[in-house]
């Protein structure tokens, strides 16, 4: 994908600046040397994947009996439990799509839930498969939103807000898991460390809110930003783009009470995924360690989010099975649960995600003419060309997308 955020925002690309002189272009002999630093992270990424795979093979060879027990459990999976796990996993993606759709609609953007769900599933497949997939999936998501008429600044603000809400929701689940865990159980030091981290995060959030509401902080930030933009060639264009992003973010501020609904959607995303893990244990006829369930799930998701290997292959399975063993499961049970959970939450979604990616990439959408514009402020007169509000029972706009995938 050739589209880049800098190009879309009107920012100079790498090697360009205001008043760039073609005569000062570096000689071609220096170009291969400048490209080499960009290639080594990809090689390091794949090298790490090979190392992890080799370690997994060595661990499998040394734990043949546990793998045999795990294969026996996997051969006797309960159908209703597996169906419940799949349903919870699908619901988690719908919650994530509903979160982004709510943020878009609060700022005046109009996209169907099916379209956004397809984008979310496809972006998840990209993030879990490709080197640097997280950055590529964000860029592709912005590209798809722009193709459907969403402004670049609004798409950026929505993704930032959705990511922040998801991170806070996961932190809340980990804190709740640490509180629910048995103080006299295994790894008491880990429980104390998680509670201390949750307290520090809460203090940081309170401090950030106080700073945002402080007029003195606003003046200091404005002076610092002016100092930077006047001494950096591309600073003014970047400042204009960030100002637009901030303006769009302000249009989706519903107040403290209003944020409860999107935060509940972000929490529903993680909660349904954790319920899928519990359903996997049920499908394997394994007793669910309810008191330690959230802490096991939350720490596993943190390790997965690091993306140290393609799709966190080996990292996710090892962290989940290790934590399950620490909190009371047998090794064969933990291995079977980790493998089945990864099949439900990752491997099954890959073909679905890439099919959705192919469909969305090749499809030419017809954006709504008003999509991506800021919401009309209360008290301002309505434009003569503005369309009347749609009745709740009226059929959707003909340009609205239908459901692409679950």
N, C-alpha and C positions, 0 to 999 in steps of 0.2 A: 504494500500500500504506500503510494507516494505522498499521500496527503499528510502534512505535519501541522501540529498546532501552531507553530511559529508562523508558517506560511499563511494559515487561515486568519491569524490575528493581525496580519500586516507587519509582522516583525521581520527584520533582516535575517536571512538564513546564515548558516555557518560560513564564515569566510567573506561575509558581506557586511557593510556598515554604511552609515550616512557619509556621502562624499567618497565612496570607494573608487579608487583609481585602478583601471585594468592594467596599467603599466606596472603597478607594484605587485602584481600577482606572483606568487612564488613559482619557481621553475618546476617543470613536471617531475624532475628527479626527486623532489622532496615529498611528493604525494604518497608513494608507497610507505615511506617512513611515518607519515602522519596517520595512515590507515591502520598500522599495526597495533597501536594501543586499543583500538576499537574491537579487535578480533580476539584478544586473549581472554576477555571475560566469557565469551561463548565457549572457547575451548576449555576453560576452567570449569564451566558449568557441566559440560559433557564428561570431562574427566572425573569430576566429583560424582556424577551419576554412575560411571563405570566402577569407581571405587566402592560406592555404596552397594552396587549389585554384587561385586565380588565378596564383600563382607556378608551380604545376605546369603550367598551360596555357601560360604564357609559356616555361617551360623546354622543353616539348614542341615548341612552335613553333620554337625555336632549335636543336633537336636532331632535326630531321626524319629525317636519314640514320640516326642511331643507332636511332630508333624503327622505321624500316623494317627494319633488320637484326634488331631484337628481334622484330618481328612474324613475320619469316621463320623465326626459331628457334622461336617458339611454335607455328608451323604444322606443325612437324616434331618434335613431342614424342614421345619413346619411351614406349610403353604400359607395359612392365615397370617403367621408372624412375618413372613417375607413380604406378603402383600401389604401389610401395615407399614413395614419399613419403606417400601417404595412409595406408598401414599404420603407418608410424612416427608420424605425427601422431595417429592414433587411440590408439596405444600410450602416447603421452605423457599423454593425458587419463586413461587407465586407471591409469597410475602415480600421477597426482595424486589420483585418487579412492581408490586403495589406500592412499595416505598418510593421508588423512583418516579412512578406515575403520579403519586400524590404530590411530590415536590414539584414536578413539572406543571401540574394543573393549578397548584397554588400560585404559580407565577404566570398563568395564562397559556401554558403549552397544552396541546391536545394530541395525545397519542393513545391508542387502544391498549388495553392490558395484554392482549395476545401478542402484539408487536413488541412491547417492552419485555415480556417474558421470553420471547424468542431471542432478543438482543442479549438478555442476561445469560441465558443458557449458552449461546454461542460465545460470548465473552469468557464465560467460565471454562469452556473447552480450550480456547486460545491461551488463557492464563495457565492452564494446567499442562499444556503440551509443548508449547514453543519456548525456546530460550528467550529470556526477557519477556515472557508472555504477559506479565501483569501490565507493563507499559504498552505493549502492542494491543492488548485488549481494551485498555482505556482509550487509546487513540482510535481504534476501530469503533468503539461505542460512540465517541464524539462524532466520528464521521457519519455513522448511521443516523444519529439524531439530527445532524445538520442536513442530511439528505431529505429528512422529513420536516424541514422547515424550522427546527429549533436553533436559535441563535447560539453561536459559539460560546459566548459568555454565560448564557443560561445553562447550556449543557455542562460546562465546567463547574458552575456553581452547584448544580444538582448532584453531580458525581462527588464533589467534595463534601457536600452536606450528607449524602447517603453513606459515604465512607466513614465520616465522623460518627454518625448515629450507630452504624454497625459496630465500630470499635468500642463505643461506650456500652452498647448492649452486651457485647462479649465480655467486657470487663465486669459488668454487673453480674453476669452468669458465673464467672470465675469467683467473684467475691461471695456470691450466695453459696456456691459450692464449698468454699473454704469455711463458711459459717456452718453449713450443714454437716461437714465432715466430723467424724468422731475425734474430739481432742486427744483421747487416749489411744487412737488408732495408729496405723502406720504413717510414717513421714510427718510427725508433728511439726518439725521445723519448716517444712514446705508450707504447711497451713499458715503458720505465723508469718512467713515471708509474703504469702499472697494477701493476707489481711493488711499487712503494712503497706504493700504496693497499692491496694485498693484505697487505703486512707490517704496516701500521697497523691493518687490520681484525683480523688475527690477534692483535696485541698488545692490542687492545680486548677481544677475547673472553677472553683469558687474564686480563686485569685484572677483567673482570666476574665470571668464575668465582671468582677470589680474593676479591672483595668479598662475593659471595654466601655463601662459606664462612667469612667473618669475623664473629665474635660482636660485635665492636665496631661494625662497620657495621650489624648488625641492631639494636643498641640505639639508635644514632644515627637510623636510619630510623624506628624506632618512636616515638622522641621527636618527630621532625619531623612524622610523620603525626598524632600526637596533637595537636600544636600547631595543625595546619591544620584538623582535623576539629572541634575545639572552638570555632573562630572562624568556621566556615562553616556556614550553616544546613542545607544539604543534604549536608554533608560526612560525617555519620554514616551516612546511607543509602548514599552512594557507597562509604564505607569497608567497609560490610557486604557490598556487592556485589563489590567488588574482593577482599575476603577470601575470599568464596566462589569466585571465579575462581581465586585462588591455590591454594585447597584442591583444586579440581578439577585444576589443573595439576599439583599434587603427586601426584595419583593416577595420572597417565600418565607418571611418571618411571620408566623402566626401568633406570636406571643408565647409566654412560658407554658400556659395551659394548652395552647394549640400544638406545641411540639410533642405532647403526650401521644397523639395518634401516630405520627411517623415513627416515634421511638418504639411504640408498641409493635409496629410492623417490623422494625429491625430486630426487636426482641423475639417476635414470632418466627423470623427466619432462623435464628440460632436455636430456638426452643424446639422447632419441628425437626431440625437436623439432629439435635440431641435425642429427641423421641425416636428418630429412626435408628439410632444406636441402641436404645433400649429395646426396640422391636426386634432388632437383629439378635440380641441376647435371648429374647423370648423365642424367636424362631429356632434357635439352637438348643432350646430347653435348658438354658443356663439361668440361674438365679441372678436377678439384676441387683447390683450393689447400689441401692437407691441413695444412701447417704453420701456416697463418694462419686455418684454419677456425673454431677455437674463439674466437679474439679477435674475428673479424668477427661471429660469431653473438652472443657475449656483449654486445658494445657495442650491437648492434642491439636486443637485448631490453631493455637499459637505456633506450634512447630510446623504445621502445614503452611501457614501464611508466610513463612520464611522463604519458601520456594527454592531450597538449596539444590534440589534435583528436579528433573522433569516430572511434573505432577506430584512432587514431593514423594516420589517412589522410594520406598524403603524407609524414609523418615517417618511418614505417617503410620505405617504398619508397626515399625519398631517402637515408636513412642506410645501408641495406643496399647499394644500388647504388654509393654513393660509396665505402664500405669495400671492396667487391669490386674496384672500379677501382684503389683505392690499392694493393691487394695482388695486382695483376697481371692482372685480367680486362679485356677490351675493354669499351667503353661499351655496345655493343649486347648483349653477353653478360650484363653486370651488370644491365641493365634487364630483360631477359627473365627472368633468375633471380629478381630481386626481385618481379616481377609474378606469376610462377607460384608462388613460395613464399607470397605473400600470398593467392592464390586457394586454395591447399591449407590454409593454417593459419588463415585468417580468413574469407574470403567463403563457402567451402563449409560452414563450421561455423555460420554465422548462421542459416539456416533450420532446421538440426538443433537448435540451441540454443533457438530460440524455440518450436519444436514441443515440445521437452522442457519448457520453461517453462510452456506452456499446459497440458500434461498434468499436471504436478506441481501447478500452482496450482489446477486444477479438481478434482483427485482428492482424495478424503477418505481419509486413511490410517488404519490401525488400529494405534496404537503398542503396542509390547510393554510390559507392566506394569512390568518391571524396567529399562527402557531409561533411561540417563542417570544411574543410581545409581553411587555409587563402588564400586570393587572391594573385596571383603571382605579385610581385612588378614590376613596369615598368623598362625595361632595363635588366632584368634578363633573361637568356636563358630558353626557354621552355624545360621541361623534355622530353626525347625521348618517354616516355610512356604516355605523356599527350594526351588527346583526342582533336581533332580539334573543333573549335568553331562551334556551331550549327547555321545554317542559320535561320533568323527570320521566314521564312515561312516553315521551316522543321518541321515535327511532333515532339512532345515532346519525351523525353527519355522514353523508355518503363517502367523504374522503377518509373517514376514520378507518383504521386498520382492523381487520378481523383477527381472531386468535390464530397465531402461527404454530405454536407448539406449547406443550405444558411445561 
